[in-house]
Amino acid sequence: MTVERLTQPVLITLALVALAVFALISGLDPVLLGASIIIAAQPLLLAAIGEMVVEKSGVLNLGVEGMMIIGAIAGFAFAVESGSPWVGFLGAALAGAALALVFGVLTQVLLSNQVATGLALTLFGLGLAALIGQPYSGLKPPAFGSLDIPGLSDLPVVGPLFLSHDAVVYFALGLVIAVWLFLGRSRPGMILRAVGENHAAAHALGYNVIAIRLAAIAFGGACAGLGGAYLSLVRVPQWNEGMTAGAGWIALAIVVFGAWKPWRVMLGAYLFGGVTILQLNLQAANLTPLWLLAFGLFLFAIWRTLTSRAGPIELLLLWLGTIALGTWSAAYPISIQAQYLSMTPYLVTIIVLVVMSADRLRANQNAPASLGQVFHKSG
Amino acid sequence: MLILERRPAPSRFLQLATPVLALIATMIAGGILFAFLGKNPVEAIRVIFFDPLFDSYSRSEILVKAAPLVLIATGLAMGFRAGIWNIGAEGQFIIGALTGGAVGLAFYGTDGVWLLPLMALAGALGGCAWAMIPAILKIRFNANEILVSLMLVYVATLLLSAMVSGPLRDPDGFNFPESRQFHDSATLPILMAGTRVHMGILVALGVVVAAYVILARHLLGFQIRLYGQAPRAARFAGVRDHILIATCLGISGALAGLAGLFEAAGPVGQLVPALPAGYGFTAIIVAFLGRLNPLGILLAGLVMALTYIGGETAQFSLQIPAAAISVFQGMLLFFLLAVDVLSTYRLRWQGRRAA
């Protein structure tokens, strides 16, 4: 626990420093970079926080990708037809919840296998979204403006980073707080967690396990729908077939990364938003593999210096190596194919999963005990 | 109210009947969907499900489509039975096509009957190696194989795109992102003149028979079934779960890789970014529709191939969008999972008083 307390702030600071350095080196505005990371993180954050609640109730819904893409097209279609992005977001939440309830009825009432049903939800959702979306490709959605606070939003650095976002960014932050309070500080939240830990015991105490789980599943679907709509209405903003490109699956990994804790899930969403934006900028900046290696070594050197776990000789070697590699990479610019950079979000997901799962005790500490198990009253 | 009551043992009859029930329910729901799209539902269902059966070229195309589906689904079913969820078959399919295809391109212009077996071996090994990534990460670090294998699909897709626009690009191809056409020795022989029915179909049939024997008669099959039903008991009975995980993922990866190579060296004839057509995901539906049984999968693969071929016809004869067919396939899996409850539970009417 103490190690975790120490390393987390260090890691976050490190990431922020690295980000600023990266932005300055490649000639980008660090503030704009930060703002675009916040935008990129929202779809993941919304989907992941919803899925976290679902998993806390003991249900593993692997259909996040399907619910997100349905949210993306439903949000887009409602917004275009009505001319209001608000109607779009509302429609997306409803569509996501409706699709989630299909999963809910199948797994909770008809007792189907949760893994298989979640996969079915994704396959079905991708097909249905493509079918609905045909007339909408190439259209532009109505603009979704940011909520500017007169005076404050014009402040340097703080303004564009924290005070001039659209309503959904603030809503997502509020949602994280609400979920944190609900799960940790309220009685209904405790009942939901009890259902997820031991459904037989919760049933014996008189709680309606199926109804509670159905509610959680619908909530998760609505959140995933909102996340999808944020992609098609704000982040891109356009409708493309298969536009979620694995975001729903990454959201599932973020829940594991976040160890089923709301704030850590939020941290994970921002981490992945950062990775996505960075690799896009790297593609644009035409950086070489050697440069990336030098940059990685640079980060590692900072990490070793800050945690003061290394001796002076190792530190000296590290920093000298960093400088040498950096000079070398500047001298020999050999470009890297864009496809390799596009792989990074997926590779980072795998690395994060491995790191989080490796310590079995810690990984399972917070995981709901009944996760993925079928509940039937006969036991 | 209506309640579900667990059957003492799953009904054998219903286990066989539920896929048929699900198929009928899907046809009805699909008909409603087509009516909603403004098409004549009866005609649409006829074009998709019955017309291809009465046309000899369509029949041969069903075999061409069914081969990769059956190959992949047979491998997946072994894992699914053991509770090991490889859902990244699409990625293993791509890597198999890539490694096997690379061997074919390396010997470009070289004649010899040894070349195709070598390509098939390379493809199977490539797919197997790609599947060993989630296997090793699960065994060593307890990482979820569902998420890891799925993430690797995106990585494989990007790798294929990088390769055909980089090292494997056709030198005379005007910079198009595609490889050379495979030469004759590196292309699967056609079994029936005038069709695309290739050697891979026979291999798929052989794999089905082998898988059936392994699952029903071999110790490995017993261990797979035991581990899927009771992992703890299996461990006590001497099943080494690490080896079982690696075996299941390895076999399914190798078969998916083989299917990928057959697709590249068969109907497609070269490596292109559009090679993966979603077979790896459709095969999941095929595996469930076939009740995770190799013989059932053979039938299910043919039915699913039928919807592909019928769907293609319906696209130009009735202007039904291609996406409608994937909705159709998704619905099929939903209905299958929904009616499946009937084989393990029975419906009973009960008074309001007790639960």
Interface residues (C-beta under 8 A of the other chain):
Chain A: L62 V102 L106 L110 L111 S112 N113 V115 A116 T117 L119 A120 L123 F124 G125 L126 G127 L128 A130 L131 Q134 E241 A245 G246 W249 I250 L252 A253 V256 Q337 Q339 Y340 S342 M343 Y346 L347 T349 I350 L353 V354 S357 A358 R360 A363 H376 K377 S378
Chain B: L4 E5 R6 W85 I87 L137 F141 N142 A143 N144 I146 L147 V148 L150 M151 L152 Y154 V155 L158 L159 S161 A162 S165 G166 F281 I284 I285 F288 P321 A322 A323 A324 I325 S326 V327 F328 Q329 G330 M331 L333 F334 L337 A338 D340 V341 T344 Y345 A355
